[in-house]
Amino acid sequence: MNLHFIAIGGSAMHNLAIALHLKGDQISGSDDAIHDPSKSRLAKYGLLPEAFGWFPEKITSDIDAIILGMHAKKDNSELLKAQELGLKIYSYPEFLYEQSKNKTRVVIGGSHGKTTITSMILHVLNYHERAVDYMVGAQLDGFETMVHLTAENDFIVLEGDEYLSSPIDRRPKFHLYKPNIALLSGIAWDHINVFPTFENYVSQFKIFTDAMVHGGIMVYNEEDATVKEVVESSENHIQKYPYQTPKHFIENGVTYLETSEGDLPLEVFGTHNLQNLAGAKWICQHMGIDEDDFYEAIASFSGASKRLEKIVENNTSVIFKDFAHSPSKVAATTMAVKKQYENRNVLACLELHTYSSLNAAFLEEYKGALDAADKAVVFYSPDAVKIKQLEAVTSAQIAKAFQREDLIIYTNPQEFKAFLFAENLKNTALVFMSSGNYGGLDFEEVKRLVSI
């Protein structure tokens, strides 16, 4: 097919473009700005646009379909030209469904954990040389792209994001996939710019459950009360398989899973990751991987990029980087690090960076989120608030929201960096939690805080 990407530079979009190029399709694309790693990866495959910007002259009747990214606006000149010509226009999830209509679709949904669970599944399948199509939200070791599409594979594993599909399609992405096999990991209010109330947010997961293929399989975390209610109250004719935190223990900073074959040391840790592992096991079993083979493979899983990713360690100190930014994720990550390193000081550094986290009304959701840390720091950039056109939040509002008297708050990147580099990290576990970069913090420099 001859396909054109409007907003090709996005994380998901450029990976799909590369996957389709490798599949043999003719790919072109446009964007007004493209940054690394997207820029370098598109250039590697000869897919980087010659110039940045929107060029309606690129849109001709020779194009079989347009794939429209969320970064584009409704009045994008290329989109308007495509509509004028009557070209077929797909959102990213619509196109993935179109490519997988004749496959068994496995969709991993939930407010948190979906990238890690999808990564665990793909790691196990790859370990046992089981070929599947996939789309995952992080770059994984051993995988060239975050998207892989073929004509021959029977299964496709999709990370099911609840955010909107495109500027002209306001449905959540995961509503479009119609899974044969699905998983729900947890539900915690997020994306308040789209889902203004908790009830409205929860209803998206009810729609997802009810949209499953009749007779399909739903694997769900029964320790999450909202997930349990959503799945167990559904009248859709589906098979329901609950999971919960498996038996485990921690010894000398290593988490061991208790299995019928003996105690299995893991490279990941934390209650949330153990729940993720239990869910991934059920999915893999429904895809033909038996329990023993799952355990053999999962022992070498070290995590998805930026999901409790260990960036440096020595005998007394360790530093992690995590994508956690919503209140439930921040609380789970902080608690996981403290439980794993109970004899060390835990220094938790959270950046408020997303639309929800910078919203004054939503801040109250963070109450107690950093309580497990011995020392807690919150960084936010007033510039980010302005860019998102939000009402300015103050240090006093943040302090009140977290309800922690010793909370340290920074708004200046240089001051935050100075604090960080003045800290003695001996006998410390430092965890960075953000979807941003703390105003340009260089993590290669951060690594040097710990001498190896």
C-alpha positions as CSV (number, residue, x, y, z in Angstrom):
1,M,0.0,0.0,0.0
2,N,1.0,3.6,-0.5
3,L,0.5,5.2,2.9
4,H,1.1,8.8,4.1
5,F,1.6,9.7,7.8
6,I,0.4,13.1,9.0
7,A,2.5,13.7,12.2
8,I,5.0,10.9,11.5
9,G,7.4,11.9,14.2
10,G,5.4,10.7,17.2
11,S,6.7,7.8,19.3
12,A,4.0,5.4,18.2
13,M,3.6,6.9,14.7
14,H,7.2,6.6,13.6
15,N,7.4,3.0,14.9
16,L,4.3,2.1,12.9
17,A,5.8,3.8,9.8
18,I,9.0,1.8,10.1
19,A,7.1,-1.5,10.7
20,L,5.0,-1.0,7.5
21,H,8.1,0.0,5.6
22,L,9.8,-3.3,6.7
23,K,6.6,-5.1,5.7
24,G,7.0,-3.7,2.1
25,D,4.5,-0.8,2.0
26,Q,5.4,2.6,0.4
27,I,5.6,5.2,3.2
28,S,5.7,9.0,3.2
29,G,5.1,11.4,6.0
30,S,5.1,15.0,7.4
31,D,5.6,16.7,10.7
32,D,6.3,20.2,11.9
33,A,9.1,19.0,14.3
34,I,10.8,15.7,14.8
35,H,13.2,15.0,17.7
36,D,15.4,12.0,18.6
37,P,15.1,9.1,18.8
38,S,12.3,9.4,16.2
39,K,14.4,11.6,13.9
40,S,17.4,9.2,13.8
41,R,15.3,6.1,13.4
42,L,13.3,7.5,10.6
43,A,16.5,8.7,8.9
44,K,18.0,5.2,9.2
45,Y,15.1,3.8,7.1
46,G,15.0,6.6,4.6
47,L,11.6,7.8,6.0
48,L,12.6,11.2,7.5
49,P,10.8,14.1,5.6
50,E,13.1,16.3,3.6
51,A,11.7,19.4,5.3
52,F,9.6,19.9,8.4
53,G,6.1,21.4,8.0
54,W,2.8,20.6,6.3
55,F,2.7,20.3,2.5
56,P,-0.8,19.7,1.1
57,E,0.8,19.1,-2.3
58,K,2.1,15.8,-1.0
59,I,-1.5,14.6,-0.7
60,T,-2.6,13.1,-4.0
61,S,-5.1,10.6,-5.3
62,D,-2.3,8.0,-5.6
63,I,-2.3,7.6,-1.8
64,D,-4.2,4.5,-0.6
65,A,-4.7,5.8,2.9
66,I,-3.7,8.5,5.4
67,I,-2.7,7.6,9.0
68,L,-3.4,10.6,11.2
69,G,-1.5,11.2,14.5
70,M,-2.8,13.0,17.6
71,H,-0.2,15.7,17.2
72,A,-2.0,17.1,14.1
73,K,-4.8,19.6,14.4
74,K,-8.2,19.4,12.9
75,D,-7.4,22.2,10.5
76,N,-4.1,20.7,9.3
77,S,-3.6,21.6,5.7
78,E,-2.7,18.0,4.6
79,L,-5.7,16.6,6.5
80,L,-8.0,19.1,4.8
81,K,-6.6,18.1,1.4
82,A,-7.0,14.4,2.1
83,Q,-10.7,15.1,3.1
84,E,-11.2,17.1,0.0
85,L,-9.9,14.2,-2.2
86,G,-12.0,11.7,-0.3
87,L,-9.0,9.6,0.8
88,K,-9.4,6.9,3.4
89,I,-8.2,8.4,6.8
90,Y,-7.3,6.1,9.6
91,S,-6.4,6.9,13.2
92,Y,-3.4,4.9,14.6
93,P,-5.6,2.4,16.4
94,E,-8.1,2.1,13.5
95,F,-5.3,1.1,11.2
96,L,-3.9,-1.5,13.7
97,Y,-7.4,-3.0,13.9
98,E,-7.6,-3.1,10.1
99,Q,-4.3,-4.9,9.9
100,S,-5.4,-7.5,12.6
101,K,-9.0,-8.2,11.7
102,N,-8.1,-11.8,10.8
103,K,-5.8,-12.4,13.8
104,T,-6.4,-13.3,17.4
105,R,-6.2,-9.8,19.1
106,V,-4.7,-9.7,22.6
107,V,-5.3,-6.3,24.2
108,I,-3.6,-5.2,27.5
109,G,-5.6,-2.4,29.2
110,G,-5.6,-0.5,32.5
111,S,-4.5,2.9,33.9
112,H,-1.1,1.4,34.9
113,G,1.1,-1.6,34.2
114,K,0.0,-2.1,30.6
115,T,3.4,-1.4,29.0
116,T,5.1,-3.7,31.5
117,I,2.6,-6.5,31.1
118,T,2.8,-6.3,27.3
119,S,6.6,-6.3,27.6
120,M,6.6,-9.3,29.8
121,I,4.4,-11.2,27.4
122,L,6.6,-10.3,24.4
123,H,9.7,-11.2,26.4
124,V,8.3,-14.7,27.2
125,L,7.1,-15.3,23.6
126,N,10.4,-14.1,22.2
127,Y,12.4,-16.3,24.6
128,H,10.5,-19.3,23.3
129,E,10.7,-18.2,19.7
130,R,7.0,-17.8,19.3
131,A,6.4,-15.2,16.5
132,V,3.6,-12.7,17.0
133,D,2.6,-9.2,15.8
134,Y,2.6,-6.5,18.4
135,M,2.4,-2.9,19.5
136,V,3.9,-1.8,22.8
137,G,4.5,1.6,24.3
138,A,8.2,1.3,25.1
139,Q,11.4,0.2,23.3
140,L,12.3,-3.3,24.4
141,D,15.7,-5.1,24.4
142,G,15.8,-7.5,21.5
143,F,13.1,-5.8,19.5
144,E,13.9,-3.5,16.6
145,T,10.6,-1.6,16.7
146,M,7.7,-0.9,19.1
147,V,5.4,-2.2,16.3
148,H,5.6,-5.4,14.2
149,L,3.1,-6.4,11.6
150,T,3.1,-9.4,9.3
151,A,0.6,-11.2,7.0
152,E,1.4,-14.7,8.5
153,N,1.4,-14.4,12.3
154,D,-1.8,-15.6,14.0
155,F,-1.6,-13.5,17.2
156,I,-1.2,-9.7,17.7
157,V,-0.5,-8.3,21.2
158,L,-1.6,-4.7,21.6
159,E,-1.1,-2.3,24.4
160,G,-4.5,-0.8,24.9
161,D,-4.3,3.0,25.6
162,E,-7.4,4.7,26.8
163,Y,-6.4,8.1,25.4
164,L,-8.1,9.6,22.3
165,S,-7.5,8.1,18.8
166,S,-7.0,11.2,16.7
167,P,-8.0,14.8,16.3
168,I,-11.1,13.8,14.4
169,D,-11.8,10.6,16.3
170,R,-12.5,11.2,20.0
171,R,-12.9,7.5,20.9
172,P,-10.4,6.0,23.3
173,K,-7.8,3.9,21.3
174,F,-8.6,0.7,23.1
175,H,-12.3,0.8,22.1
176,L,-11.3,0.2,18.5
177,Y,-9.4,-3.1,19.0
178,K,-12.3,-5.5,19.8
179,P,-10.1,-8.1,21.6
180,N,-10.5,-11.8,21.6
181,I,-8.3,-12.0,24.7
182,A,-7.9,-9.0,27.1
183,L,-6.5,-7.9,30.4
184,L,-7.3,-5.1,32.8
185,S,-4.6,-4.3,35.3
186,G,-6.1,-1.4,37.3
187,I,-8.2,1.7,37.1
188,A,-7.1,5.0,38.6
189,W,-8.5,8.3,37.3
190,D,-6.2,9.9,34.7
191,H,-6.5,12.1,31.6
192,I,-8.8,14.6,33.3
193,N,-8.6,16.9,30.3
194,V,-10.6,14.3,28.4
195,F,-12.5,12.4,31.2
196,P,-13.6,15.1,33.6
197,T,-15.0,12.8,36.3
198,F,-13.9,9.4,37.7
199,E,-17.3,7.9,36.7
200,N,-16.8,9.0,33.1
201,Y,-13.2,7.5,33.1
202,V,-14.4,4.2,34.5
203,S,-17.2,4.0,31.9
204,Q,-14.5,3.8,29.2
205,F,-13.3,0.5,30.7
206,K,-16.9,-0.8,30.8
207,I,-17.2,0.0,27.1
208,F,-13.9,-1.8,26.5
209,T,-15.1,-4.9,28.3
210,D,-18.5,-5.0,26.6
211,A,-16.8,-4.5,23.2
212,M,-14.9,-7.8,23.5
213,V,-15.7,-10.6,21.0
214,H,-18.4,-12.8,22.5
215,G,-16.8,-15.9,24.0
216,G,-13.6,-14.0,24.5
217,I,-11.3,-14.2,27.5
218,M,-10.9,-11.4,30.1
219,V,-8.0,-11.6,32.6
220,Y,-8.3,-9.1,35.4
221,N,-6.7,-7.9,38.6
222,E,-9.3,-8.8,41.3
223,E,-7.3,-6.9,43.9
224,D,-8.4,-3.7,42.2
225,A,-12.0,-3.1,43.4
226,T,-12.9,-1.0,40.4
227,V,-11.6,-3.5,37.9
228,K,-13.3,-6.3,39.7
229,E,-16.7,-4.5,39.6
230,V,-16.3,-3.5,35.9
231,V,-15.5,-7.0,34.8
232,E,-17.7,-9.1,37.1
233,S,-20.8,-6.8,36.4
234,S,-20.4,-7.1,32.6
235,E,-23.2,-9.0,30.9
236,N,-21.0,-9.6,27.9
237,H,-20.7,-13.4,27.2
238,I,-17.0,-13.7,28.0
239,Q,-14.8,-16.0,30.1
240,K,-13.4,-14.3,33.2
241,Y,-10.0,-15.2,34.8
242,P,-9.1,-13.2,37.9
243,Y,-5.5,-12.9,39.2
244,Q,-3.9,-11.5,42.3
245,T,-0.4,-10.9,43.8
246,P,1.5,-14.2,43.8
247,K,3.3,-15.5,46.9
248,H,6.8,-14.1,47.2
249,F,9.5,-12.9,49.6
250,I,12.4,-10.5,49.5
251,E,15.9,-11.5,50.6
252,N,19.1,-9.5,50.4
253,G,17.5,-7.0,48.0
254,V,16.2,-9.7,45.6
255,T,12.5,-10.6,45.2
256,Y,11.8,-14.4,44.9
257,L,8.6,-15.8,43.5
258,E,7.3,-19.0,45.2
259,T,6.5,-21.6,42.5
260,S,5.8,-25.3,42.4
261,E,9.3,-25.7,40.9
262,G,11.0,-23.8,43.8
263,D,11.8,-20.2,44.7
264,L,12.5,-18.1,41.5
265,P,14.7,-15.0,41.7
266,L,13.3,-12.1,39.7
267,E,15.0,-9.0,38.2
268,V,11.8,-6.9,38.8
269,F,10.2,-6.1,42.1
270,G,7.3,-4.4,43.8
271,T,3.7,-5.5,44.4
272,H,2.5,-3.9,41.2
273,N,5.1,-5.7,39.1
274,L,4.3,-9.0,40.8
275,Q,0.6,-8.4,39.9
276,N,1.7,-7.6,36.4
277,L,3.6,-10.8,36.2
278,A,0.6,-12.8,37.4
279,G,-1.6,-11.2,34.7
280,A,1.1,-11.8,32.0
281,K,1.3,-15.5,33.0
282,W,-2.5,-16.0,32.4
283,I,-2.2,-14.3,29.0
284,C,0.8,-16.4,28.0
285,Q,-1.0,-19.6,29.1
286,H,-4.0,-18.6,26.9
287,M,-1.5,-18.1,24.0
288,G,-0.1,-21.6,24.5
289,I,2.8,-21.1,26.9
290,D,2.7,-23.5,29.9
291,E,3.4,-22.4,33.4
292,D,6.9,-23.9,33.7
293,D,8.0,-22.3,30.4
294,F,6.6,-19.0,31.5
295,Y,8.7,-19.0,34.7
296,E,11.8,-20.1,32.8
297,A,11.5,-17.0,30.6
298,I,10.3,-14.4,33.0
299,A,13.3,-14.9,35.3
300,S,15.4,-12.9,32.8
301,F,12.9,-10.1,32.3
302,S,14.6,-6.9,33.5
303,G,11.7,-4.5,32.8
304,A,10.5,-2.1,30.1
305,S,12.3,1.1,29.3
306,K,11.7,3.8,32.0
307,R,9.6,1.4,34.0
308,L,11.6,1.1,37.3
309,E,14.6,1.0,35.0
310,K,17.9,0.7,37.0
311,I,20.3,3.2,35.5
312,V,23.3,2.7,37.8
313,E,24.2,0.7,41.0
314,N,27.1,0.0,43.3
315,N,27.4,-1.8,46.6
316,T,25.7,1.0,48.6
317,S,23.6,3.0,46.1
318,V,21.2,2.5,43.3
319,I,19.3,4.9,41.0
320,F,16.1,4.1,39.1
321,K,14.2,6.0,36.4
322,D,10.4,5.4,36.2
323,F,7.7,6.8,33.9
324,A,5.3,7.0,37.0
325,H,3.4,10.3,37.1
326,S,-0.2,9.6,38.1
327,P,-0.9,9.4,41.9
328,S,-1.5,5.6,42.0
329,K,1.7,4.9,39.9
330,V,3.8,7.2,42.1
331,A,2.6,5.6,45.3
332,A,3.2,2.0,43.9
333,T,6.7,2.8,42.6
334,T,7.8,4.6,45.8
335,M,6.5,1.8,48.0
336,A,8.1,-0.9,45.8
337,V,11.5,0.8,46.1
338,K,11.2,1.1,49.9
339,K,10.1,-2.5,50.3
340,Q,13.0,-3.7,48.1
341,Y,15.6,-1.6,49.9
342,E,14.1,-1.3,53.4
343,N,17.5,-0.8,55.0
344,R,18.4,2.1,52.7
345,N,17.2,5.7,52.6
346,V,14.8,6.2,49.7
347,L,15.0,9.5,47.9
348,A,12.0,10.0,45.6
349,C,12.1,12.8,43.0
350,L,8.8,13.4,41.2
351,E,8.3,15.8,38.4
352,L,4.8,17.1,37.8
353,H,4.7,17.3,34.1
354,T,1.4,16.0,32.6
355,Y,-1.8,18.0,32.1
356,S,-3.5,16.1,35.0
357,S,-0.6,16.5,37.4
358,L,-0.3,20.2,36.8
359,N,-4.1,20.8,37.3
360,A,-4.7,22.5,40.6
361,A,-8.0,20.6,41.1
362,F,-6.4,17.2,40.5
363,L,-3.4,17.8,42.8
364,E,-5.4,16.6,45.8
365,E,-5.2,13.0,44.3
366,Y,-1.5,13.0,45.2
367,K,-2.2,12.9,49.0
368,G,0.2,10.4,50.5
369,A,1.7,9.3,47.2
370,L,5.3,9.9,48.4
371,D,4.8,8.8,52.0
372,A,6.9,5.7,51.6
373,A,10.0,7.7,50.8
374,D,12.5,8.8,53.5
375,K,13.0,12.1,51.6
376,A,10.7,13.4,48.9
377,V,11.2,16.1,46.3
378,V,8.7,17.5,43.8
379,F,9.9,19.4,40.8
380,Y,7.7,21.3,38.3
381,S,8.3,23.9,35.7
382,P,6.1,27.0,35.6
383,D,6.8,27.1,31.9
384,A,5.1,23.7,31.5
385,V,2.0,25.1,33.1
386,K,2.0,28.1,30.7
387,I,2.6,25.8,27.7
388,K,-0.4,23.7,28.7
389,Q,-2.4,26.9,29.3
390,L,-3.3,25.9,32.8
391,E,-3.9,28.1,35.8
392,A,-0.6,28.5,37.7
393,V,0.0,26.2,40.7
394,T,1.9,27.4,43.7
395,S,4.4,25.6,46.0
396,A,1.8,26.1,48.8
397,Q,-0.8,24.2,46.8
398,I,1.6,21.3,46.1
399,A,2.6,21.1,49.7
400,K,-1.0,21.1,50.8
401,A,-1.9,18.4,48.2
402,F,0.8,15.9,49.2
403,Q,0.2,16.6,52.9
404,R,3.9,16.0,53.8
405,E,5.5,18.6,56.0
406,D,9.0,17.9,55.0
407,L,8.3,17.9,51.2
408,I,11.0,19.7,49.2
409,I,9.7,21.6,46.2
410,Y,11.7,23.1,43.3
411,T,10.6,25.1,40.3
412,N,14.1,26.0,39.0
413,P,16.0,23.3,37.1
414,Q,19.4,24.6,38.2
415,E,18.4,24.7,41.9
416,F,17.0,21.1,41.7
417,K,20.2,19.9,40.0
418,A,22.3,21.7,42.7
419,F,20.3,19.9,45.4
420,L,20.7,16.6,43.8
421,F,24.5,16.8,43.3
422,A,25.0,17.9,46.8
423,E,23.2,14.8,48.2
424,N,25.3,12.0,49.8
425,L,23.8,8.9,48.1
426,K,25.6,6.4,50.3
427,N,23.2,3.7,51.5
428,T,20.5,5.3,49.3
429,A,18.0,4.2,46.7
430,L,17.2,7.2,44.4
431,V,14.1,7.0,42.1
432,F,13.2,9.6,39.5
433,M,9.5,9.6,38.5
434,S,8.5,11.6,35.5
435,S,7.3,11.6,31.9
436,G,9.5,14.7,31.4
437,N,13.2,15.4,32.0
438,Y,13.3,17.8,35.0
439,G,14.0,20.9,32.9
440,G,16.8,19.2,30.9
441,L,18.6,17.1,33.5
442,D,21.4,15.0,31.9
443,F,21.0,11.4,33.2
444,E,24.5,10.6,32.0
445,E,25.7,13.1,34.6
446,V,23.3,11.7,37.2
447,K,25.0,8.3,36.8
448,R,28.2,9.8,37.9
449,L,26.6,10.5,41.3
450,V,27.2,6.8,42.0
451,S,30.8,5.5,41.6
452,I,30.8,2.0,40.2
